[in-house]
Amino acid sequence: MATSPTDPAQVAAALEAHGYLPNDRIAQVVFLAERLDKPVLVEGPAGVGKTELAKTLAAVHGRPLIRLQCYEGLDEAKALYEWNYRKQLLRLQADRGREWDEVEADIFSEDFLLARPLMRAITAPSPVVLLIDEVDRVEVETEALLLEILSDFQVSVPELGTISATSRPLVILTSNNTRELSEALKRRCLFLHIGYPTVERERQILLTRVPDLPETLADGVARLVRSIRSFPLRKPPSVSESIDWASALLALGVDEVDAAVAVDTLHVLLKYQADIDTVAKDLADVDGQ
């Protein structure tokens, strides 16, 4: 997509051309994000295409993808920047005869700065897609690191001053909604919820992502996965796991997914033995009726 889209339909077509099948809400929010220069906070269960949306947008625009993978304990040094202390020490040793004011101005310059993902996105010479993945994994205090970037697209470095973006990144934040995010962060973003797809949309996703998958098998997988998600499971199957399951069934030469085939291959779809046992028992009961 060389030029900015003029409506959500163009966004949808561009995403579909790169193998991502959006619904109307996804296309609308992405269109508004690009038109309004706003970050997008994408919430939803794991494996429904939140991260894949950012990757596809990078491909659509031909932009580099810069990814900050969030985790508990993430701090400024890993997310934003830190000073190259080893290089600074070597310079100090080499400049022992100089006045401290001169040395300080030298070692606290951009040459000694180690840019982490957020800083790299801000200082990139051309536009990038910045993916802040699983932002709900960081502590509330760490969210403060993001606020300046999300509102003003700039970073404040005490020794250097304010560094503003030369080109605005397209920012996608994802959350599995494991904790409530701060109001300040939400206020800076457009909100998008991606839930589990309808049977028809999941069938289309399977046909797009699994080469040579028969339509009847795609339909059977989509319908059975939809049913399995209604069980009280520890981890319901994600879209990515339904794709894996369809690929596995195709590799096994299965033409139609029935109860016996499903029970025999549930370990591909589900990740906990208790969940496998729960679904297998129900399928066996249905098959025995």
N, C-alpha and C positions, 0 to 999 in steps of 0.2 A: 504494500500500500504506500506508494511513493508520495501521495498527497494526503492531506487530512480528510477523513470521511465527511460526507455531507449529511448523512443520516445513519441511524442504527442498522438499516438493511445492508449498507456497504460494509460496516464492521462485521456483521454476521457472515457475509459472503467471503470476506478476507480470511476470517478465522476458519471457515469451512474449507477453504482452498488449501489450508495448512493442516487439515485433519482434525480440527477442534470443532465440535458441533454445539454452538451456543443456543440457549433459549432466548426468547425476546428480552427478558430482563437483563441477561448478561450483555447482550449486544447494546442495549440502551445505556447501561451504566458505563461500559467501556467508551461508548461514543461521548457521553457527557464528561467523562474523566479527561479525554483528550481535548475536547472543546473548551473546558473550564480550567484546565491545568490543575486538576485535583487528584490526590492519591485515592486509591480504592482499597477499602478494607473488605476482604472477602472472607466470610465466615461460613462454616459448614463442617460436616463430619469428614474424617480423613478419607482420602482417596476418591473424592468426587470431582477432581479437576481444578482445584484452586491453584496449585503450583503450576500445573500444565497450562493454565490460562496465561500466566506471566511468560512462560517459555514460548508459547505460541505468538504472543504479541511481539516478543523480541524478533522472532522469525518473520512475522508479517512486515515489520518496519525495517528489517535488516539492521537492527541495533544490537550491540553487545548486551548480554545479560549479566548483571552484577547481583550476586545473591548473598544476603546475610542470613545464615541459618541461626535462628535464635535457640537458646538453651538456658537452663537455670545457671546463674552465675556469670552470664555474659556481661562484660564491662566495657568501659569506654575504650580501653586499649585494644580490645578485639573487634569492637564495632566501628569505632570512629578513627582513632589514630593513636600512635605512641611515638616517642622520640627514640631514635636509634642510639641508645646509650653507649654501645660499644664503639660506634663511629665517633660519637662525641668525645669519649675518653681518649681515643687515639689523637684527635685534634688537640685536645687539651695538653696532652703530653708533647705534641710537636710544637705548641705555641706557648711554652712556659715563660718566654721572655716578654710576651705582649701584656698590655694592660687588660684587666678583667672585662671592662666595658666593651672593648673591641672583640675579645674572645667570645663573650656572651652573645653579642649580636651575630657572630659568625655561626656558633654551634646551634643557636635556636633560629635557624632558617629552614626553608623548605627542603634544602638538600639533606637535612638530617631528620626529616619527618617520614615516618612509615605510615602510609595511608592504608586504612582498612576499608571494608566495603562501602560504608556510608561516605567517607571522605573521597573515595575513588569515584563514586557516582556524582558527587558534587563537582569535582575538579576535572571530570572527563571532558576532553576537547569537543566531543560531539555527543548528541543525545544518546542516552542508554535507557534500558529498562532496569529498574532497581526492584528486586524481589526481597522483601523482608518476610522471611518464611517462619510461620508458627510463632508469631509475636506474643501469643498468650503464654509461652513458656518462660518468658523473662519476668523478673520481679517488677512490681509497680514502679519502684524507684528508677529502674533502667529505662522505662518508657520516656522519661524526661529527656533522654539523649535524642529521641526521635522528634520531639515537638518542634524544635527550631528548624529542622530540615523539612518537616512536613508542611510547616506554615510559610516559611520564607525561603526555603531552599538555600540555606547558608549554614556555615559552621563557625563558631567562635573559638579561636585558639588564643589563650591568654598571651602567649609570646609573639604572636603574629597578627592578632586582630581578627576581623571578620573575613572569612573566605566565602564569597558568593558563587553560586553556580554560573558557569559560562553558558550552559544550556540546560534547560530543565529536564530532569529525568521523568520518565513515566513510572510511577511508583505503585506497586502492588504489595499490600500487606495481607498475609493469610493468618487465619486463626481457626483452631479446632474447637474454640469456645470452651476450653477447659477452665477458664476463669474469666471474670468480668474485666474488660479493659477499661481504662480510665476515660472519663467524659472528655478530657482535654484531647486525647488522641482521637477519639471517635469524631469529635467536632471538626477536626481537620480533614476528614476523609468522606468520600462517598461510600455508602454502605451497600454491600452485595451479599446476599445469602445464596449459596449453592447447596441445594439438598440432593437427595437421591433422585435420579431421573424417573420419568414415567416409563412404563414398559416400552412404549413405541420409541421414545428417544434413546433408551438404553439399547434397544435392538439396532437402531441406526448407528450408535456408537460402536457396537460390536462389529457390525458389517464394515464400518470404516477402518477400525483398528486391527481387525483380524483378517488378513488376506485369505481369499478362497473359502470363507465361512459360508455354508449354505444358509439361506434365509430361514428355513424351517428350524435349524439348530439354533440360530441366533434368537429366534422368537421363543423357543423353548427355554433357553438359558435365561433370557430377560424375564420371562414370566415366573420361572422357578426362583430366581434370585429375588424378585420382588416379593414373593411369598415368604421366602426365608427371612427377609428383613423384618417381617412382622413378628418373628419369634423373640422371646425375651433372652437375647444373646449378650454375651460379654462384649463381643465385637461383631456387629453386623457386617456382611460383606460389602466392600467398597466397589466402585465402578472398576477400578484397576484390577481388583481381584476377580470380578466377573469376566474381564477381558482375559486374565490368566486362565480362568476355568474354561472359557470357550476355546482358547488356544490349545489347552491340554486335551479337551474332548476331540478336537479336530485331529490332533497328533495321534490319538488313540484309534482313529478311524470310526468314531461314533457318528451316526447319522441322526439319531433322535435321542434326547435325554429323557429317560424314564426313571422311576424310583430306584431301580436296581443300579443303573449307571450312576445316578446321583449319589447314592450311599457309598458306592465304591470309590468315588472321586472327591468327596466332600473335603478331604484334607488339602486339596488345592484351593478351595474357596474359603474355608474357615481356618482360623489360626489357633483355636483353643479346643482341646479335646472335649471339654464339657459342652461346648457349642455343637461340635460334631455329633456327640451322643444325643443331644436334644433333638437335632434335626433328623438324624438317622432314625431315631425311634418313631418320630411322627411319619416319616416317609414309609417306614416299614409297616406301620399301622394302616396307612392309606392303601398301600399295595396289597395288604392282606385282606382288605374288605371285599 
